[in-house]
Amino acid sequence: MWLPRVSSTAVTALLLAQTVLLFFLFSQPKSPSPSAGEERVHVLVLSSWRSGSSFVGQLFNQHPKVFYLMEPAWHVWATLSQGSASALHMAVRDLVRSIFLCDMDVFDAYIPWRRNLSDLFQWMVSRALCSPPACSALPRGAISSEAVCKPLCARQPFGLVQEACRSYSHVVLKEVRFFNLQVLYPLLSDPALNLRIVHLVRDPRAVLRSRERTAKALARDNGIVLGTNGTRVEADPGLHVVREVCRSHVRIAEAATRKPPPFLRGRYLLVRFEDLARSPLSEIRALYAFAGLSITPQLEAWIHNITHGAGTGARREAFKTSSRDAVNVSQAWRHSLPFSKIRRVQELCAGALQLLGYRAVFSEAEQRDLALDLVLPRSPSSFSWVSSTANHSGP
């Protein structure tokens, strides 16, 4: 039988190539994607603007098992800005479902020119898009840095978003564009998804104070929430948006805790920003446990730093998470808002204050008295604080 003659140089080159290939394969970081038989977990952080949702999003984003995107439905509202929030619910829901399934072709309808990672809203805050396989700016699992990521990863192909998504065991999205829970029922009952809802709320008086400091960045969203197509028809649109936000929180919390459908049981967790600010580690451990995650020493150190910084939240960037003193941030409205405006917020959001456990103030003296705690303790009998594993039948 004839055998081809292979030179020793060719054999050496072949062995060298195999060695390089094996080294590459075994030197790559182990992917935390689901193992055989393990179900991928999907988490939706459901909140409103200026409620600490970027902070909570980062709590998930920095976890090494999580693929995270911040407000991808921004693209829906930016493209269909003449619609109302309720009219856009279905489009937002369909986008969210596709992203949970790592199907990024859904963005064709909103960013048809997409070429690079930088075409995606707030892409640089996602740790997963700054590390392999999307980009090599940071080691996989490292705490992310926008300053490092942005110049090195902006021109990476958009297709790597999908590849990165599929390599993680948890997909977490943060959204502020849902105003009721029922629109999400098809996702919660979808057998292809293992969806859990983290419903983040914040004292509406603090929300108003923060919104006023970022009014320009929120102008278009205000028009969609109020159904004004971006025109200013309200005497004080900020107050009216906060009223709509309060109503949405009440609708969502009541739907989840007063005789919810069976598929929602164990899949909903209500979190107050103020509780996170006061006891970050214990609250975050519970948050991670709800999502099927565990805390790491590296994350503990980062959480301590991000909640014990020197700032008070005075910076006006609309979408930044910085190292600040979280307790001071949560109380800042008591120093800066006039009592007349606080009284008006309390009138517009009376139901939300009662449901979510925030004490009203009845004078400027009470407002300024920081010894008066306005965040009421959680009560086991309060239907709004049913645990994620408890019976959700409600009263």
FENMOJO-V648633 format. One record per pair of residues at least 12 apart in sequence whose ideal C-beta (glycine too) atoms are under 6 Angstrom apart, sorted by the first residue. I is the first residue (numbers start at 1). J is the second residue. Records with the same first field share a line. If there is no record, write none. Layout:
I = J + J
//
This chain:
29 = 140
31 = 167
32 = 65 + 168 + 169
33 = 167 + 168 + 169
34 = 169
39 = 194
41 = 170 + 194 + 292
42 = 100 + 171 + 193 + 194 + 195
43 = 172 + 196 + 291
44 = 173 + 197
45 = 57 + 174 + 198
46 = 178 + 197 + 199
47 = 176 + 200
48 = 176 + 245
49 = 176 + 218
50 = 207 + 210 + 211
51 = 200 + 202 + 207
52 = 202 + 273
53 = 174 + 200
54 = 321
55 = 321
56 = 200
57 = 70 + 174
58 = 321
59 = 284
60 = 172
61 = 127
62 = 143
63 = 293
64 = 141
65 = 169 + 170
66 = 170 + 172
67 = 128 + 165 + 168 + 171
68 = 126 + 172
69 = 126 + 173
70 = 122 + 125 + 174
72 = 99
73 = 92 + 95 + 175 + 177
74 = 121
75 = 110 + 111
76 = 88 + 91 + 92 + 95
77 = 224
79 = 110
81 = 220
82 = 229
84 = 227
85 = 179 + 224 + 225
89 = 183
92 = 177
93 = 183
96 = 173
97 = 187
100 = 171 + 193
102 = 162 + 165 + 166
104 = 161 + 162
114 = 158
115 = 158
116 = 155 + 158
117 = 129 + 153 + 156
118 = 154
119 = 158
124 = 146 + 149 + 150
127 = 144
128 = 164
130 = 144 + 149 + 153
133 = 163 + 164
134 = 160 + 164
135 = 153 + 156
137 = 149 + 152 + 153
143 = 302
179 = 248
180 = 251
181 = 252 + 255 + 256
188 = 263 + 264
189 = 263
196 = 267
197 = 268
198 = 269
199 = 252 + 270
200 = 271
201 = 249 + 272 + 356
202 = 273
203 = 358
204 = 242 + 246 + 345 + 349
205 = 333 + 342 + 345
206 = 333
207 = 242
208 = 242 + 345
209 = 333 + 336 + 337
211 = 238
212 = 238
213 = 316
214 = 316 + 318
217 = 318
222 = 237 + 241
225 = 241 + 244
226 = 240
243 = 348
246 = 349 + 352
249 = 352
250 = 351 + 352 + 355
253 = 384
256 = 268
257 = 383 + 384 + 386 + 394
258 = 394
259 = 394
260 = 392
265 = 392
266 = 388 + 389
269 = 290 + 388
274 = 330 + 375
277 = 326 + 327 + 330
280 = 303 + 307
290 = 388
305 = 323
306 = 323
307 = 326
309 = 323 + 324
311 = 324
312 = 328 + 332
313 = 329 + 332
334 = 367
339 = 364 + 367
346 = 360
355 = 384
357 = 376
358 = 374
359 = 374 + 376
383 = 395
//
